[in-house]
Amino acid sequence: MLSEQTIRTIKSTIPVLEVHGTAITRRFYELLFTRHPELLNIFNHANQKQGRQQTALANTVYAAAVHIDNLASILPVVKQIGHKHRSLGVKPEHYPIVGQNLLEAIKDVLGDAATDEIIAAWAEAYGVIANAFVQTEKEMYDLAEGQTGGWQGFRRFIVERKVEESEVITSFYLVPEDHQGIADFEPGQYVSVKLTIPGQSYTHIRQYSLSDAPGRPHYRISVKREGALDGKPAGIVSNYLHHNVKAGDVLELSAPAGEFTLEKNEKPVVLISGGVGLTPMISMLNTLAEQESNRSVTFVHAAQNGQVHAMKAHVADLARRHDHVRSYVCYSAPTELDRKDGAYDKEGYIDLFWLKSFISGPDASFYYCGPVPFLKSVHRILKEWGVEDANLHYEFFGPAGNLEEQDQPSEATTSV
């Protein structure tokens, strides 16, 4: 337990964290990777370069300060991050290294304002928070290894086959090299894929949603090839998977992880995806379609056009064969062929008026996934409709962000 004095001191730093939080975390990562470059084998380099990881950590530190007198309230965040840490291979011995460099970053950025009292208070608070992460992640490691078909760390899987789903998305069917059973998972969960890419100094780890229902003899991931865009370089890992990995090759996978999963109730389900955000939704959809249930399922997908729309025929087939499943498509930039074939239900962007035309009301479980602008747009629409927070479920691909910040709709709203 933290002392009252420590709590008061931590809370006094909240205004400073609002202003300097990202500068502190940026300095933290500079120190961390200079002194421990081996940790670059764990961290996503692209998120570092884009500043997403620094912002996410700053938000986490800020939340810890705000709730320092009731750390139980941030337990859901600890669990969410814990899943990612477990799938990446973060271990207890990493936490003292992180703590030391975080405290030094605070001193470097704040200078004389970082008094001995403040540093001592944050050191005490960090110890408590780190212990919460270590205990939570230990339970996750034990569960991942102890379950039927489970394992610790990374396990070798053979690419059984590759299937091109669209011009930019390819699916990889993965079976264990040791021919033993594989762990079950919840629809919506992901695995980490670890790659050693020729010419790269460090290994690369990326997390990909499992894009099929559980219970198969394989795992399936569906990967979008990330091209260069708006000054950002092309995705190293996604392009390597698309262009270099072939059937018969071996990939290393973590056991499934993640908390973005279907709730087990009888509420109607609405699955809303943008671009490659459909991957966890397909897992959920396949699972719901196979269940003998009267639970209504509405699948809404947004993409630029039919050329980049993955798994369209599969979803349409499920809707034809199952009375409780309906599917709707929104294209922001349909092609002439799309228009000729009547391949979509709406042109432009998802809006509340359109959703109301086929969803009976806001009393449903809503799941949504896609690029951040898409998430913000859908989140705003559903909040405007009056959907209760308990019925809003969403997943960020990469470090978590803040959906309450408003963005104007753009092409990125419906494609990823």
ABEGO torsion letter per residue (X at the ends): XBBAAAAAAAAAAAAAAAAAAAAAAAAAAAAAAAABAAAAAABBAAAAAAGAAAAAAAAAAAAAAAAAABAAAAAAAAAAAAAAAAAAGBBAAAAAAAAAAAAAAAAAAAEAABBAAAAAAAAAAAAAAAAAAAAAAAAAAAAAAABBGBBBEBBBBBBABBBBABAABBBBBBBBAAGBBBBBBBBGBBBBBBBBBBGBABBBBBBBBBABBBGBABBBBBBBBBBBBGGBBBBAAAAAAAAABBBGBBBBBBBBBEABBBBBBABBBBBBBBEAAAAAAAAAAAAAAABBBABBBBBBBBBABAAABBGAAAAAAAAAABAABBBBBBBABBBAAAAAAGABABBEBBBAAAAAAABAEABBBBBBBEBAAAAAAAAAAAAAAGBBAAABBBBBBEBBBBAABBBBBBAAAABX
